[in-house]
Amino acid sequence: MSEASKPTLLDATGRVAFVTGATGGIGQAVVRMMLDAGASVAATGRRAVPFDDDRVLPLTLEVTDEDAVASAVQNCVDKFGRLDYVIHMAGTVGKGRLDQMLLEDWNKILATNLTSAFLILKHSYKHITKPGGVAVLCGSSNGYNGGSYLSGAAYASSKAALTNLTRYCAKEWAPDGVRAHLISPGPVDTPMLDRLSDEQHDGLKDALPLGHYATADECAGAILFLCSSHAASMTGTNTNVSSGLVLDA
Ligand SMILES: NC(=O)c1ccc[n+]([C@@H]2O[C@H](COP(=O)([O-])OP(=O)(O)OC[C@H]3O[C@@H](n4cnc5c(N)ncnc54)[C@H](OP(=O)(O)O)[C@@H]3O)[C@@H](O)[C@H]2O)c1
């Protein structure tokens, strides 16, 4: 097959992506791949977004703040004139036993992982391209299997709830031709895993049938596929990128 006739994962020429968590491992990979696919990108984080590119609009965003979410989405549309892909990767992890968990920490994790997704979907809806827009949220293998003290009850619960938020949106937005997806990684080699000890890393890798963590690029590749015309008849899906950790999802 000649180079010119190779199928591309996503041709996003002239399209616009809004990406949260663009200072983190998976979000950065999504921004890079979206740029490679031809998109312009509103890239958001609480820290400075590490992209210096004319096609990137860097935005500071606290995803639990409704006014901030509404104005970040509006800034994206004001700058680029449209919104095609909403990729919500911002998230935070917990730890420890349920009986030791503070209500304050529970609320913070639910707000960051779950309520933020509601806010981003809510404020994207009026702008997202109809038909053709795609939203991708970020779950976790913890959302399938209940998780453990390594991530805590709030994390597992928030990621499980995203499954149904995705399905809800998929049904509500299908008549507009807008699709909604969840991607659920197992352990991914990003700064989120820096909290684990060497022993915990070894234990986690031993539990993975494929024996290795996923990479941020693999997650980004799955997200670009879900945004692409190859997935035009898919919506409400939960993509399992867990290196075989969860097989009965
Ligand atoms: N890495 C894994 O093993 C793994 C496994 C399953 C699922 N996931 C999910 O994958 C997604 C991306 O995680 P990652 O692995 O890329 O981790 P990461 O490198 O730690 O990135 C986390 C990102 O979330 C952002 N964030 C956190 N709280 C925020 C808030 N309140 N407002 C705005 N942004 C906030 C961070 O922004 P700042 O740094 O700018 O504050 C950062 O960009 C998360 O939803 C995570 O739960 C990760």
The ligand as a MOL file (V3000), in Angstrom:
LIG
                    3D

  0  0  0     0  0            999 V3000
M  V30 BEGIN CTAB
M  V30 COUNTS 48 52 0 0 0
M  V30 BEGIN ATOM
M  V30 1 N -2.5960 7.1810 34.7010 0
M  V30 2 C -3.3920 6.1780 35.0030 0
M  V30 3 O -2.9320 5.1110 35.4700 0
M  V30 4 C -4.8690 6.2680 34.7520 0
M  V30 5 C -5.6310 5.0930 34.8000 0
M  V30 6 C -6.9990 5.1630 34.5600 0
M  V30 7 C -7.5880 6.3780 34.3050 0
M  V30 8 N -6.8110 7.5100 34.2770 0 CHG=1
M  V30 9 C -7.4890 8.7680 34.0270 0
M  V30 10 O -6.8690 9.4240 32.9580 0
M  V30 11 C -7.1040 10.8250 33.0520 0
M  V30 12 C -5.7980 11.5530 32.8040 0
M  V30 13 O -4.8810 11.1770 33.8270 0
M  V30 14 P -3.3010 11.1330 33.5780 0
M  V30 15 O -2.9030 9.7250 33.7040 0
M  V30 16 O -2.9420 11.8960 32.3660 0 CHG=-1
M  V30 17 O -2.8130 11.8490 34.9140 0
M  V30 18 P -1.9720 13.1820 35.1680 0
M  V30 19 O -0.7580 13.1810 34.3300 0
M  V30 20 O -1.8390 13.2260 36.6480 0
M  V30 21 O -2.9440 14.3540 34.6850 0
M  V30 22 C -4.0780 14.7410 35.4070 0
M  V30 23 C -4.6350 15.9690 34.7260 0
M  V30 24 O -5.8540 16.3540 35.3870 0
M  V30 25 C -5.8100 17.7540 35.6050 0
M  V30 26 N -6.6390 18.1130 36.7560 0
M  V30 27 C -6.7440 17.4840 37.9400 0
M  V30 28 N -7.6020 18.1260 38.7420 0
M  V30 29 C -8.0640 19.1900 38.0300 0
M  V30 30 C -8.9660 20.2270 38.3090 0
M  V30 31 N -9.6230 20.3150 39.4860 0
M  V30 32 N -9.1970 21.1820 37.3560 0
M  V30 33 C -8.5510 21.0990 36.1600 0
M  V30 34 N -7.6850 20.1380 35.8370 0
M  V30 35 C -7.4370 19.1920 36.7740 0
M  V30 36 C -4.3420 18.0470 35.8460 0
M  V30 37 O -4.1380 19.4340 35.6370 0
M  V30 38 P -2.9650 20.2620 36.4040 0
M  V30 39 O -1.8110 19.3220 36.5000 0
M  V30 40 O -2.7230 21.4300 35.4860 0
M  V30 41 O -3.5280 20.6210 37.7270 0
M  V30 42 C -3.6930 17.1650 34.7960 0
M  V30 43 O -3.6900 17.8230 33.5490 0
M  V30 44 C -7.7110 11.0510 34.4460 0
M  V30 45 O -9.1050 11.2320 34.3210 0
M  V30 46 C -7.4150 9.7570 35.1650 0
M  V30 47 O -8.3330 9.4690 36.1880 0
M  V30 48 C -5.4730 7.4800 34.4880 0
M  V30 END ATOM
M  V30 BEGIN BOND
M  V30 1 1 1 2
M  V30 2 2 2 3
M  V30 3 1 2 4
M  V30 4 1 4 5
M  V30 5 2 4 48
M  V30 6 2 5 6
M  V30 7 1 6 7
M  V30 8 2 7 8
M  V30 9 1 8 9
M  V30 10 1 8 48
M  V30 11 1 9 10
M  V30 12 1 9 46
M  V30 13 1 10 11
M  V30 14 1 11 12
M  V30 15 1 11 44
M  V30 16 1 12 13
M  V30 17 1 13 14
M  V30 18 2 14 15
M  V30 19 1 14 16
M  V30 20 1 14 17
M  V30 21 1 17 18
M  V30 22 2 18 19
M  V30 23 1 18 20
M  V30 24 1 18 21
M  V30 25 1 21 22
M  V30 26 1 22 23
M  V30 27 1 23 24
M  V30 28 1 23 42
M  V30 29 1 24 25
M  V30 30 1 25 26
M  V30 31 1 25 36
M  V30 32 1 26 27
M  V30 33 1 26 35
M  V30 34 2 27 28
M  V30 35 1 28 29
M  V30 36 1 29 30
M  V30 37 2 29 35
M  V30 38 1 30 31
M  V30 39 2 30 32
M  V30 40 1 32 33
M  V30 41 2 33 34
M  V30 42 1 34 35
M  V30 43 1 36 37
M  V30 44 1 36 42
M  V30 45 1 37 38
M  V30 46 2 38 39
M  V30 47 1 38 40
M  V30 48 1 38 41
M  V30 49 1 42 43
M  V30 50 1 44 45
M  V30 51 1 44 46
M  V30 52 1 46 47
M  V30 END BOND
M  V30 END CTAB
M  END
